[in-house]
Amino acid sequence: MTHKIRYGGDYNPEQWPEEVWDEDHRLFTQAGIDTLTVGVFSWSLTQPAEDTYDFTVLDRILDRAAAEGRQVCLATGTAALPPWLARAYPEVNRTDFEGRRHRYGQRHNFCPSSPAYRRLATEMATRLAERYAHHPALIAWHINNEYGGACYCDLCAEAFRDWLRDRHGTLDALNDAWWTTFWSHRYTDWAEIEPPSALTEHWRGPDHTAFQGITLDYQRFTTDALLGCFTAEKDAIRAHDPDTPVTTNFMGLYRPLDYHRWAPHLDFASWDSYPPLDAPPTRPALAHDLMRGLKDGAPFWLMEQTPSTTACRDVNPLRRPGELRLATWQAIAHGADAALYFQMRASRGACEKYHGAVIGHAGRDDTRVFREVADVGRELAEIGDATLGARTPSRTALLFDWDSWWALEISDGPSRLVRYVDVVHAYYRAAREAGADVDVVPVTADLTPYDVVLAPALHLVKGDLAERLEAVARRGGSVLATFLTARSDEHDRAFLTDLPGPLAPLLGIRIDEWDSRPADVVQTVLLEDTQVEARLVFEIVQLRGAQAVGTYGLDFYAGTPAVTRNAFGAGEGWYVATALDQPGVDRIVRRVLSRHDLIGPYADQPALETATRVTPDGTLLLFLLNHAPVPAHLTAHTTATDLLTGKRIERGEPLTLDPLGVAVLRLQ
Ligand code: GAL
């Protein structure tokens, strides 16, 4: 058992002769690599024909890892079909949104409703579990790889109808949920229902649908259909291995799958971090916090990140010196107990041959990338178990909801330009840059631990959420919602009340109208003495108990409220009726946080990220991450020891972080 942050990554020795493995393991030792993810794409090797299983190479890979003292995260390998399988059972090939049945090719390409796929994938998981459950190298199961996508074949149509029967019970209920009297769609037989695709309800692609209710249900169905593939494999593993934890690698802010529906079925969360180009550091941080929120704050694994460069983008910039270390510590600061790479050795051929790897094609140990990887390996060995199992003591929650994401982005009106993650990120960023730790949680989460609850663009309000948000404010907390929040119910049917629907009493406002404008139209908002900018959507707010904190500056609604605050119980309900620029969002969020004393000690340094974790024995750790390419000069706000240097720092002393530097302070 490793009592340290796991370090390693995806390893495909089956692509190489065994002499190369010797070299791999020598280099792994040099770089402090202790954990290898193996078998992710090995199906055509382990089952070369339907009636032939051959585990000789996999045996050798695991035995070798064990002999070297390394542990293995063993994949079931069911994400890339072997060619024979697709040929024998054409049903396993997906039918795309345009209705084209695909032929064999690529990966992540199986139909989730195919009985042949289900049977053969489950059989593979069974055989692997029988064979390796007690292998000394085995530390975790990695089912499939990056589940995603959708299929629109006849098997999926049939499975969708079954899923709808379970969800809605009767056709009357379904007709009501989907509001099918609109455009003469009342269904009289389940068999009439078609998956929503380019051939049926959609035009201009997956976001333009005639019936939001149908498309929302198909997104939920797809989530559950792929989850069914996962749980079938997990059950097969559990029949032979009751204990080893099981995961699958998620993709963070990935729209097609509602990971909150998956989370209860994973033993721990893991995810692959490939941040968008030029994203601010709060963007990967948001994804880390979303992933940590899946299992109620329990530590997760960073299952993949590139040590240097990706290959799949049109342009693939290098990680600059120091960026890899900083990204690794950022993941740990947000709750990772493992830091793994894709990939350990660069593939010689095919589409990922230029993807970054710990070991490049020349197999050298004197490259910059290898040296940086090995330096991080040493640092992780030195810090040992000091951060393991630690949790984030957030008092701020941000509600994240896949249903709202889908509903907002498949809506005709008010604006196609509003992107859910952009709105969520703006509020998350404001809170994080103010120094608050943030739990990114589902709308079903227990809200009692939080003083502040942020609900950006929470388009759908479901279940008893409104009452639970009122309870937060009643006991003294602050709730903040934004434009386009609380518009519709779980089926995306508009509330038949004043807006913002069930949140209207908490927010003390009423909205009858909204104006949406092109991205280049700038509205001004006066926030007390400061003018900020707003764009995209301008909701016209009437005060029904709330006070105006900010007002619009232009157009016929000039002078009317754009930001409001409502006293509710011992707390407050805030509403931001437009897409404020980042300085505007920052200002509002800081005002809300300061009411609860949640502004961090270094909140005046925007490039300095702070994150807190509390270890199982109660030790408080404060991570300082300098995202700037210049040193950060701070004054220590407390006495602490930097676990990376062993240096003690007295309160009030100067504290300097190198460019892209990191400190892990153990507070006294
Ligand atoms: C991940 C995937 C890996 C590899 C990597 C390249 O999305 O799981 O198999 O393709 O991307 O960046």
Boltz pocket constraint, residues with backbone or C-beta under 6 A from the ligand:
constraints:
  - pocket:
      binder: B
      contacts: [[A, 145], [A, 146], [A, 272], [A, 274], [A, 304], [A, 310], [A, 311], [A, 342], [A, 352], [A, 355]]
      max_distance: 6.0
